[in-house]
């Protein structure tokens, strides 16, 4: 029974911490990435693998000492390997639009007509999109970054449009991140022309998850 519970606890905790819990940990969070994003995947893998070892040990009628030896020899190395692999995949995959869903999501957010013009790309709304992977199964998520929309009603308008597109296009889950403004440095030349130089830190004001 303990082995079965441990095996099931890994996927269950992963599902809950991956933004599906009733407490809405990420809703209005000061951080789009929580400490839990680093902590819970290895823990979930460790618990599930421990359950597997216990099941195998029960079938083979192993002693407690043998089970501990199996855990040290199998569970810990596999957990470390999974953690390193997940970190590498997240580092490589995060940012690129590998799903091809960003253009539609950006268009949906822009259709709210409440997003100001971008300083980085004049003539376009201050909205961006990236893709990341999370959890023990490295699930795909779309991140939508919206700059300069501070009014709650205007933010809701953006969220409604993105949620509507999410339902109609059946995209992967979406995380909408609102920043107070687009902190983009612009330098003016002697001839009057301007060009962007760098992006500074952006003050995050709200994080909402869809899906």
Order of alpha helices (4+ residues) and beta strands (2+ residues): alpha-alpha-alpha-alpha-alpha-beta-beta-alpha-beta-beta-beta-beta
